[in-house]
Amino acid sequence: MTKNMPGYSVEEAAEILDVSEKVLRQMLEKQRLPGFKAGRNWRIPGSIIQMLLEGKQLIEQNTQQSRQKEGLREYRLEEIEQFVKEDQMH
């Protein structure tokens, strides 16, 4: 967090959440994400960042569990490239 300033800047939040700054600004402007203006700049409360991180982790866990239940697995890029090469040979 920036010194003496509550919440996170859009730039800080984007880095923490691994999303684009543009998306965060649009969500703030459309009131789809709680935040407030400090001068001309948006700020996002730390509690909101924490909730978003926890939600992201739950989604990732559920996705992984679903893949395992369905017998699906994630492939490395090298494996996908090999599949494509083999398919092109046939």
VENDA-V640244 format. One record per residue. N is the residue number from 1. BURIAL is b if it has 24 or more other ideal C-beta (glycine too) atoms within 12 Angstrom, else e. D_LAST is the distance of its C-alpha to the last C-alpha in Angstrom with 2 decimals. Layout:
# VENDA-V640244
((N	BURIAL	D_LAST) (N	BURIAL	D_LAST))
This chain:
# VENDA-V640244
((1	e	55.59) (2	e	57.66) (3	e	61.16) (4	e	63.70) (5	e	61.24) (6	e	60.14) (7	b	56.48) (8	b	53.46) (9	b	52.70) (10	b	49.58) (11	e	48.20) (12	e	48.96) (13	b	47.59) (14	b	44.32) (15	e	43.81) (16	e	44.76) (17	b	42.58) (18	e	39.64) (19	e	39.74) (20	e	40.67) (21	e	44.33) (22	e	43.77) (23	e	42.60) (24	b	45.60) (25	b	48.03) (26	e	46.76) (27	b	47.12) (28	b	50.62) (29	e	51.69) (30	e	50.53) (31	e	52.26) (32	e	49.12) (33	b	49.79) (34	e	53.33) (35	b	54.79) (36	e	57.86) (37	e	58.93) (38	e	60.84) (39	e	62.16) (40	e	59.24) (41	e	56.59) (42	b	54.85) (43	b	55.20) (44	b	53.31) (45	e	55.23) (46	e	54.04) (47	e	54.09) (48	b	51.52) (49	b	49.23) (50	e	49.61) (51	e	48.81) (52	b	45.66) (53	e	44.51) (54	e	45.23) (55	e	43.38) (56	e	40.33) (57	e	40.41) (58	e	40.73) (59	e	37.76) (60	e	35.61) (61	e	36.92) (62	e	36.36) (63	e	32.80) (64	e	32.08) (65	e	33.91) (66	e	32.06) (67	e	28.66) (68	e	29.96) (69	e	31.35) (70	e	28.11) (71	e	26.18) (72	e	24.47) (73	e	24.40) (74	e	24.04) (75	e	21.22) (76	e	21.97) (77	e	20.51) (78	e	18.93) (79	e	17.06) (80	e	15.79) (81	e	14.71) (82	e	12.81) (83	e	11.01) (84	e	10.19) (85	e	9.07) (86	e	6.75) (87	e	5.42) (88	e	5.47) (89	e	3.82) (90	e	0.00))
